[in-house]
Amino acid sequence: MLPSCILLYFMKIFPFLASNPDLSKVSSPEHFLKTVSKEYPIYKAKGIFSKMDEAAFYIHRVSGLNPYTGLIACSDITTISDGEILGHENTISVKEEAITHLILTRRAMIKPILIAYEGHHDIDEFINQFVLKQVPIMEFHLDQPEELHQIWKISNQKDIEIISWLFDKMVSRAYIADGHHRAVVTAQLLQKEISSGREDSDFLRLLCMFIPFSDLRIYDFARVVDYSKKLDGIAFLNKLKDYFEITPMENYSNPDKKHELVLFLDDMRFHLTWKQHVINAPGASDLVLDVDLFNLYVLESILGIKDIQNTELVTYIEGIAPTKKLMETAFLTGKAVFKLFPLNPTDVIKTAEAGQVLPPKSTWFEPRVKNGLVIKEF
């Protein structure tokens, strides 16, 4: 018998009937990708999309400054509840409601959930050999950023069996990198239709793109905090001194390591480092994540913000945004902007495997999967 601390899972993936766009019928790939999220029903009515006649997997490869290769496949909605695919981040209620509306309007998943997994040589080798021998079904260039996108279809039964077997045997567990809201909302909607009697097995699956951790980059989300309802700027800064060593910055630089933050306040910049009594506080988790410390001490203790998922006093700026945007946001809005040091894959994996979740907007993963290239209709 295996020791109880060892958990064995098997990653089952499934081919599916996809709909793909004919990009020769749109004004430009850039315009299509920017608008398809809201205008999918219009594009579908115009005949831009056509449904494939056979179930398949899809390989999406991007060449450029930040290259990646992903496998687009379906996974049962039970993989999340059963622990085969783990989430690491809480969701925001308002965003869930907006996504629910979009999904019900489209009756389709137009963007895969981004799933990270520990890469394996045999999987990489199969994909690399496949793309060398086959012609892509879709290929286009983007100027901003400069990228070549190529998509191949895996529809031969032998190839489907091989890649399915490789994931089943080589990938013990995977992790949601981007798409927590879409995963939660879609699974809930599909579960409701199961309860109403629908039993189509293909219908009961989530559209996913599986990418090895080696192809992913993790950034932070800057937090924009409205402190004005409780404190003025000087008082807020003095309160922060209870928890941080604070040094004014003449020239901006990103946080260099864990437990370091940068604060933009009006037209000033500050380097913040958590004090040792905060990091070593009784009951602190082994991970001692900056985002948890920030929520506990800055938001809850100083500002009294306890419900992070539903507050309007905290908004977010994606980690790839230029420094100028952070500075302008602080100066023009009169709010405080905090830039945190990004998490690493180890922290994400430990959090997920411990059965814990990060606060909303703790990670910004790149690449951001494009909308509208491989569709799964309900």
N, C-alpha and C positions, 0 to 999 in steps of 0.2 A: 504494500500500500504506500502511496506517495505521502510525504509529510504534508500536514495540513496547510503549511505556509506556501506551498507551491500551487499555483493556479494555472491550469491548462485551458486555453481557449483556441478556437479554430476560426479563422477569418474566411467566411464564405462570401464570395462575390457572385453576382449574377449578371448575365447579358440581358439586354432589354431592347424593346422597340423604341427607337429614337426618332425625333423629328429634327431635321437639319435645315438651315437657311441656305438659299441660293444667293450668295453675295453679289453675283453679277446683276441682280435685280434691284440693288440698293445704290444710293448715291455715292456712298463711301463706307468702308468698314468702320472707320472711326465714328461716323454719324450713327450708323446702325447700333454699334455697341453702347453708345451713350443713351440712345432712346428706347431700345428694345425692352428695358425693364418695365416702363410704363405703357409702351405702345405695342406690346406683343400681340394682343387681340387684333389690332389694326394690321400689323404685318402678316399675321396668319390669314386674315380675310382677303388680303391682296395676293395670296398665293406665294409669299416669300418662303414659307416653310413647306417641306414635303416629308411625309412619314416614310421611314424605311420599311422594307417588306420582310426583314429578317432580324432576329435578335442579335445583338453584337455588343462587344466592348469597344471602347475608343481610346486611342492614345493621343494625347495633346502635348505637343512639344513646342516650346518657345525658345528661339535662339536670339541672343542679344546681350545686353549688359548684364541682365539677371536671368540666365537660362534656367529652364526646369522642364521635366518630363513627368506627366501625370497619366494615370490610367483611370478613365471614366467608366464606372460600373455601378450596379445597384447593390444595395445592402438591405436586408430585412429591417423593418422598424424595430424589431425585437433586439437587434444587436446593441442598441444603446441601453435598454433596460436590463439586458443580460450581461452587460459588462464587456462585450467584445470591442465595442467602440466607446471610448470614455470621453466625456466632456470635462472641461476644467474650469468653466466660467459661468457665473450666473447671468441671467438674462434680464432685460429691462421690460417691464409690463407694457408700457406705451408702444415700444417697438414691436412686441409680439402682436399687438392689436393691428398695427399697420401692415405687418407681413401677412397676417390672417386675411385681411381684406384683399391684398394683392393676389394671394394664392387662389382664393375663391373666385376672383375675377378672371384669372388666367386659366384655371383648371390645369395647371402645369407647373412643373419645376423647371425654370429656365436657367438656373445656375446651380451647379453641383455644390454640395457641402464639401469643404476642403478637409481631407482626412490625412493626418501625418502617420507614418509608420517607420519602423526601423528598417532601412533598406537591406536588400539581400542580393548577393552577386548573381544568383540564378535568375531572379526576376529581372534585374537590370540587363542581363545578357539576352534573355528572351526578347525583351522590348527592343533592345538595340539591333538585334539581328532581324527582327520583324520589319522595322522601319527602313533598314538598308535594302530589303528585298521587295517591299511593296510601295505602291504609289499612293500618296495621301489623297483623301477624298476632298480636302479643303486646304487651301494655302493662301495666305494674304500677308501683306506688310502693314505695319503701323509706323507712323512717323514720330509720335510723341507718346511713350518713348519709342525709340527705333527698335522694332522687333519683327521677327519672322514667325508667324504662327502656322503650324502644320497639324492636321488631324488625320489619323489613319483609323480605318474600321477593321476590327477583328471579328470576322463572321464565320470563318471556316471552323467546323465543329471540332476538328483535332486541335486547332490553336486555342479555341475556347476551353477545351478540356485541360490543356497544358497550363494556361495561365490561371485557371480556377484552382487546379491542383497545387500550383506553386504558392498561391496566397493561402490556401487551406493549410499547407504544411509548413510554410516558412514565416508566416506572419501570425504571431500569437495574439497580438493586441494592437489596436490603432487608436488614434486620439483626434478629437475634433479640433482643428486648428482655426478654421473660420466657418461660421454658419451655425453657431449655437442656436440663434433665434429661429432660423429656417428649419433646423433639425427638430427643435421642440414643437414648433407650430405645425409643421407638416405631419409629424408623427401623431400629434393629437387629432388633426383633421382626418387622417387615414384611419385612426383607431375608431373614430365616431362612425365612419362609413362601414367598418368591419362590424360594429355593433348593430348596424341597420341591415346586415345580411349580405353585404358584398364579400365575395370570397375569391376574387381574381388574385392569384398569387403575385403576378407582376405588378398589379396595382398597389400592393401592400409593401412596396419597397421605396427606399430613399435614393435619390440620385446623388452620387458621391464622386469626387476625384481623389484618388489615392496618390500621394506624393511622399517620397522618402524625406526624412528629416534633413538629409544632406542638401536637398534642394530648397529648403525653407530658410527664411530670414525672419527674425523676431524683432519687432520694434515696440516702443511703449505707446501709450496714449497719454498725452498731456491733459491735465485736469484744470478746467477753468472754474474757479470757485468764487461765487458771489458772497462775500463776507460782510457787505455793507449793511445788511439788515440787523447785524449784531454789534459790529465794531467798525471803527475807522481804521485807516491804513496803519497808522503808528501803533495803535493798540493791538491790532492783529499781529504785526511784526513782533511786538513785545511778548505776546502770548506764544508765538512760535519758538521764542528763545527758551521756553521751558523744556522743549523737546529736541531742539537742534542747536548745533554750533553753527552760527551764521556769519558769513564773510561777504562783504560787498565785492562785486566783480566789475572790473574795468572792461575787460574783453571777454566776450561770451565764449564758453566752451561747454560741451555736453557733459553730463555726469560721467565720471570715469569708471565708476564701479558701483557695486551693490551698496546700499545705504547712503548714497549721495543723491541729492536732488538739486535742481536749479529753480529758483523762484523769480518770476517777472512780476513786479509790483509797480504800477504807474509806469514811470520811465526808468526805473531802477532794476538792477539784476543782483541776485544774491546766490552764493553757493551754500547749500545746506547739507549738514551731515548729522545723522541721528546721534544723540548722546548715548553713551554706553548704558545708562540706567534704563533707557527705553528698549534697547536691543536685548538686554539681559533681564528684562522684567519677568517675574514669576509667571509661569504658564505660557510663555512665548513658544510658538511652534518651532520645530527644528528648522523649518525653512526660513523663518523670520523674514517674510516677504515685505518689501517696502510698501506695496499697495495696501496690505492689511494694516501695517503700522500707520500709514497715512489716513486711512479711513477711521481708525480707532482714535488717534490723537488729534489730528487736524480737523477732520470733519465732525466727529462725535464729541470729543472732549472740549474743543475750543468753540465750535459753532453749533453744537447740538443737533447735527444732522445724523439721524440714526437709520433712516430708510433710504439707503443709497440707490436702490432700484427704482424709486418713484419720486425722488426729489428733483425740483426744477432749479435748484441752486448750484448744481454741478453739471457741467457739460464737458465734452471731450473733443480733443483735436488729435487726429491720427499722427503717429510718430514719424511719418515720412514728410510731414509738413515742414516748410522752411522756417528757420529761426525768426525771420522777419514777421511771419504770421503770428507767432507766439508773442513777440514784442508788441505788435500793433494791437492784438487782442487785449493785452493788459492795459495799454495806454489809452485806447479808444473806449473801452467798456468800463474801466475802473474796477475790473475784477482781477483776482490773483490767478496767475497761470503757473502751475507746477509741472516741471518736466522730470520724470522719473527715469532711473536706469532700467533698461528693458530686462525682462526675465530671460533665462536661457532654457533650452529644451529640457534639461534635467529637472529644473523647477516645475515645468509644466507636467512632465511625466510623473514626478513624485506627488504632485497635488492630485492628479487624476487617479493614480493608483492607490492613494490613501483614502479615496472616497470623498475628498474635499473638493470645494469649488472656489475659484477666485472671484473677487468682486467683478461686476460688469466692466468691460473695457479695460481689462488688464493686459491684453496682448493685441498687437496688430501684426498679423502674419503677412508676409509677402512670399509668393505672388498672390495677387487678388484675382481669383478666377473670373473670367469674362462671362457676361450674360449672353444668352441667346445662341450659343454655338452648337450645343447638344442639349436637346429638350426632352423631358419625359412628361408626357401628358397623363392626366388622371382619367 
